């Protein structure tokens, strides 16, 4: 049976940047409103927090991308800092951004776990919108060998639209975590759930990715990180639930 082909016209890296910007701005806005509503935190603090996170997140995302394709960048070192050409890895942004976010919240003497619970759903929202940029840019594509019934024709080949699947998955995570927030039983529960669910989803999606990537044995680079993140989420959930601290949240 011949695959159904969907042709995507020529796009530029700017569509990728626009999607990232829209996802970031929307998620920060809604997170700031939620933080003010439930924790009484001034939205300006969340905006400053977000700027810190995005700066370090972009650096981390680029570092991971360069590491992931070091064979190429070793031969073209000048391109390492060329952010405008694309090339970001979400896990790098999550790790580096989290470090910056924790340091900022500690400096502001705010509860890291309470704020993390507020923003976790909106991380998924922003990520989901950002994947639309990957879809339009044609990066992070799927493998035509694994699932060849519905394919997209980009300028560089024909691939499964795994980016669109990732968008739907992240939006689903956003809705689930948002519904769980009002029912959380302990501080850090929503963050731990995000780690657990996203890690599992990302591990599965990576099985359908077709873009070249650094391998750890039979695992793709992001699958290895997903395993670590899942373990971290599980340990967090168990340990934090035992502490059973009453979350600071308005009814």
N, C-alpha and C positions, 0 to 999 in steps of 0.2 A: 504494500500500500504506500502510495507516494505521500510524503509529508505535506501538511498545509503550511504554506510559506507566507509570512507577513513581512512586507518590505518596509524598512525604516529608511527614510530619506536622509540626506547628508546632514549631520549635526556637528557641532563644534564642542570644544572643551568648555565653552562658556555655559552651555546648558547644564553641564555637570556642576559648575560653580554656583549657578543660580539655584539649582535644586538643593544643594548643601546649605546655601544662605537662607532659603525659605524654611527649610527644616529646622535650622538652628534658631532663627528668629521666632518662629511659631512655638517651638518647644520651650524656649526661654520665657516667652510671654506668658504662656499658660502655666508654666511651673512657678513663675513669680506670683501669679494670682493665687495659685493653690497654696503656696507657702504663706502668703499674707492671710488667707482665709483660715487655714488650719493651725498655723504656728505663730501667727502674728509677726512675721518677719517682714521688714520693709522691702518692697520689690527691688529697690535700688541695690540692696545687698546681693540679691540673686543675680542681678545684671552684672555686677562687678565679679561675682563668683563665676558667672558664665564666661566672661572675657578671659579670666585666668585659665579656666578649663579649656577653652577653645584654642588659645595660644599654645599651651603645652600639648594639647591633643593633636594639633596639626603637626607639631614637631615630632611627636611620638609616631603618628600615622606615617609620616614620611620616612622616619628611621626604619620602621618595620618594613616598609615597601622596598627601601634600598637594600636592606638585609636580605629580603626575600628574593631579590634579583641581583645579588652582589656580583655575579659573573659579568653582567652587563655594565654596571656602574663602576666596576673596577677599571674597565676600559674607557669609561666616559665619566670621569669624576666631576667635571664641570656641570653635568646634568643633575647632580644630587640635589642642588638647591632650586631647581627649576620646577617649582610647585605648579606653575601655570600650565605645564604639560600633563598634569594629572598624575595619579599614582599615590594613593593613600590606603593604608590598611586599618580597618576599624579597630582591631584589637590594640594596635599601637596607640590610637587616640584614647581608647577606654583606659588603658593602663596609665599613660602619662597624664591624661586629663584628671584621672582619679587622684593621683598623687598631688597635683596642683590644687584640686578641690579640697582635699582633706587639710592641706596646709593652710589654705585660705580660711576655712571654717574654724580651724583651731585658733587662728589668729583673731577671728571675730568672736571667739568664745561661744560658738554655737554647737549644738548637738550634731555631730557628723551623721549619726544613724537616722535621726529625725529628718534632717534635710535630704539625706540620700533616699529615704522612703518616699518623700514628696516628689523628687525629680526623676526617680527611676522609670515611671511610666512614660514620661516625656522624653527620656533618652530613646526609648523604643520608637516614639512618634517621630522624632527628628531623624532617626536612623532610617525609618521606613520611607520618609519623604526623600531623604538623600539618595536612596537606592533608585529612585526615579531618574536621578541624574546619571547613575551607572547605566540604566536602561537606555537612555537617550544617547549617551556617549559610546555605548557598545563595549564598555569594559566589564570585567567581572562576569563574563558570559558563561553559559552552560555548555555542556558537551552534547554534540549531536549524536554521539555513539550510544549514550545511555538512554536517551529518550528522543526519538526522532519523528514523532507524530506532529508536533507543533513547533515550528522553527521560525527564527527571525533572520532576515537577510540584512546584514550590516555591510559597511564598505569593505571589511576585512574578512568576511566569511559568513557562513550560515550556522547559527547556534540556537540552542534551547534558551528561552528567555528566563533564565533562573533569577535575574535581577527583579523581574516582576513578581516572582514567587516570594522573594525575600521581602519585598515591599509589603505584600499581603500578610506574610508571617509576622513582621515587626508591628504592623498595625493591629494584628490580633493580640500580640503580647501587650501592646499599649492598652487596649480595651480591657483585657483580663486584669492587669495590674491596677488599673484605675478602679475597677470594681472591687478589688481586694483591699484597697487602701482604707476605706471606711470601716473595714472589718478586721484590720490588723490587730494581732494580739500582743505583739512585742516590738520593740524598736529594732529596726534592721530587717524585719520580715519581708518587706516589699523588695528591698535591695537583694536579699538572698534569693527570693523567688525569681527576680530578674536574671541573676547569674545562672541559676539552675535551668530555667526555661530557655533563655537565649543560647546557652552553651549547647543544649541538646538540639535545638533547632538548627543552629549553625553547623554542628557536626553533620547533621543529615543533609543540609543543603550543599555542603562541600563535596558530597559524593556525586553531585550532579554538575559541579563546576568543570569547565573545560579549559580555562586559562592556565598557562604554565605557572608553576609555583614550586617553591622549595619543599622537598619531601623529607619527612622523618620516618625512614623505613617505608612502610606501606601507607602511612598517614600523610595527608596534606598538612602544611604548616599550621593553618588555622584549626584543623582538627586536633592537633596536639595541644594547642592553647585552649581549645574548648574543653578538653578533658580536664586540664588543670583548673579552669574556671568552674566547671561543674563540681569538682571536689571542694573548691573553696566555698562555693555556694552551699553545698551540703553541710560542711563543717560549721559555717556561719549559722545556718538555720537551726541545727541541733543545739549548738552552744548558746545562741542568743535566746532560743525558746526556753531553755532551762533557767536562764536568769529571770525570765518572765517580768521584765520591767514594764510598767504601765506606760504606753506611748503617750507623748504629749500631743494630743489632738483634740480639737474642739468637736463636739457632737454635731 
